Amino acid sequence: MEQLGQRRHARLGTEYLALFSGERIRAQGQGVVLDLSLAGCRIRSQVEFTTGEYFGVVIAVPGYVNRLDVPLAVVRWSKGQECGMEFIQMEPDDHRRLRQLI
């Protein structure tokens, strides 16, 4: 049984640039990834997110030639200028690089 305060996935504190787009945001929005895990991330942005909204997210990781590409993520929670996104779809190579990073 999972105790209160424990998470299923380890989180990496970061300050990585994130670009995202979705149905409501046609041009790329920009934000900062504050936490990153195998399952998702926490982003701070000027954009107001809505729970249940879907996005494609690209994360620029310092030292990585190619950005981490998440073709499909969903907003699980939103509070002020921050939101939590769950990664729904990733290519195997991007998921492998994410595992190595964390």
N, C-alpha and C positions, 0 to 999 in steps of 0.2 A: 504494500500500500504506500502510495506517495505521500510523504509528510508535507504539511503546509510549508511553503517557502522553498521547496525543492523543485527544480525544473527537470524535465525529461532530457533536455539537451544542454550541454555546456554553452555558455555565452562568452563571446569575445568582445570586450569593450573596444570600440573603434571610433574613428572620425574619418570615414571614407565618403567620398563624393558619390551620390546616387542620382541617377537620371531615371525618370519614370514617365510613362504615358498610359492612358486608358481611354475609356469611352468619353468621359467628361473632359479629360485633359488631352487634347490632340497634339499640341506642341509639347515638347518634353518639359516636365517639371523638374525641379532640382531640389535636393535635400542632402542631409548628412546622416549616414548610418551610424548610430550610437552604440548599438549592440548587434551582434551577428551570431547566429547559430545555424546548425544544419537544417532546422525547421523554418527559420525565418529571420526577421530583423526588426529593430526599432529605428524609425526614421524621424528626424526633425526637419520640418519644411515650412515655408510660408503658405503652402497649399493646405487647405482644410480637407481632411479625408473623411469619408463616410464609411462606417462599418458595413462590410459586405461588398464594397467596391473592388473591382478587379483592375490590376495594373500589370504591365510589363516593367521590369526593373533591371537596370544595368548598374553594377557596382564597380567603381574604380578602386582597385587594391594597389597601393604603392608597391612597386617592385614586380608587379605582374604585367607582362606585355599585353595580354588580352584581358579585358574586363570580364567580371563574372556576369553572365547573362541569365536572368530569370524571366522566361517568356510569360509566365503566369503566376501572380501572387494575389492574395486576397487580404484586405484590411480586416483584422480581427478585433481591433479596438482603436479608438481615437480619443485623444484628450488634448485640447489646445492645439499646439503646433507639433505634437508628436503622435505617432501611430505605431501600432504593431502589425506587421505583415507576415502572413504564413506563405511559404513557398509551396506552390501547387505543382509546378512543372519546371524541370531543369534538364538540360542535356547531360548525359553521363560524364562527359569531360569536365563540365562546369561543376557538377556535384563532387567529383573527385578532387578538384582543386579547392573547393570549399572545405571538404573534410581535411585536406592537408593544412589549410590555413588555420583551422580551429584546433 
